[in-house]
Amino acid sequence: MKSEKLNKFSERLKELRNERNMTRQALADELHISVRLVGYWENGQRECSLDMLIKISNIFDVSVDFLIGNKDF
């Protein structure tokens, strides 16, 4: 992902998680990853793999395009 897309992903992930009153720990548990990795994503410090993007899009019932900022719906 380009840094612009990484920033949009970080914003959208945090927004979606907060809208659903989900903690970072709850998301990490659902994805079987560390809570630290979720924090890295939300702070734009790490990129997310395609596999994880798909899992996240399924959890929040949004498209991968929405997560990375290609679409605004």
URURNOR-V196373 format. One record per pair of residues at least 24 apart in sequence whose C-alpha atoms are under 10 Angstrom apart, sorted by sequence separation. I is the first residue (numbers start at 1). J is the second residue. D is the distance in Angstrom with one decimal. If there is no record, write none. Layout:
I_J_D ; I_J_D
This chain:
14_38_9.3 ; 31_55_7.3 ; 13_38_9.0 ; 14_39_9.2 ; 30_55_9.3 ; 31_56_7.9 ; 30_56_9.3 ; 14_41_8.9 ; 15_42_9.5 ; 10_38_9.5 ; 13_41_8.1 ; 14_42_5.9 ; 31_59_9.1 ; 10_39_9.3 ; 13_42_6.5 ; 14_43_9.0 ; 27_56_8.7 ; 30_59_8.5 ; 10_40_8.8 ; 11_41_9.3 ; 12_42_8.5 ; 10_41_5.7 ; 11_42_6.7 ; 9_41_7.9 ; 10_42_4.3 ; 11_43_8.4 ; 27_59_8.8 ; 9_42_7.8 ; 10_43_6.3 ; 11_44_8.7 ; 7_41_9.1 ; 8_42_9.7 ; 9_43_9.8 ; 10_44_5.6 ; 6_41_8.2 ; 7_42_8.5 ; 9_44_8.1 ; 10_45_9.1 ; 6_42_9.2 ; 7_43_8.3 ; 8_44_8.9 ; 10_46_9.4 ; 6_43_9.5 ; 7_44_5.9 ; 10_47_9.2 ; 6_44_6.2 ; 7_45_9.4 ; 9_47_9.0 ; 10_48_9.6 ; 5_44_9.8 ; 6_45_8.8 ; 9_48_8.8 ; 4_44_9.9 ; 6_46_8.2 ; 7_47_9.7 ; 13_53_10.0 ; 16_56_9.9 ; 20_60_8.7 ; 3_44_8.3 ; 6_47_6.6 ; 3_45_10.0 ; 5_47_9.6 ; 6_48_8.4 ; 17_59_9.9 ; 13_56_8.4 ; 16_59_9.9 ; 17_60_8.1 ; 3_47_9.1 ; 9_53_9.3 ; 13_57_9.5 ; 16_60_7.0 ; 2_47_9.2 ; 16_61_9.9 ; 1_47_6.9 ; 16_62_9.4 ; 1_48_8.3 ; 13_60_9.1 ; 1_49_9.3 ; 1_50_9.9 ; 16_67_9.4 ; 12_66_8.1 ; 13_67_7.0 ; 9_64_9.4 ; 12_67_5.9 ; 13_68_9.2 ; 9_65_9.6 ; 11_67_8.8 ; 12_68_7.8 ; 9_66_8.4 ; 10_67_8.5 ; 11_68_9.3 ; 12_69_8.1 ; 8_66_9.1 ; 9_67_5.2 ; 10_68_8.4 ; 11_69_9.5 ; 8_67_7.3 ; 9_68_4.6 ; 10_69_10.0 ; 8_68_5.8 ; 9_69_6.7 ; 6_67_9.5 ; 7_68_8.3 ; 8_69_5.5 ; 9_70_10.0 ; 5_67_8.8 ; 6_68_6.9 ; 7_69_8.9 ; 8_70_9.1 ; 5_68_5.3 ; 6_69_8.8 ; 4_68_8.9 ; 5_69_6.2 ; 4_69_8.7 ; 5_70_8.2 ; 2_68_9.7 ; 1_68_8.3
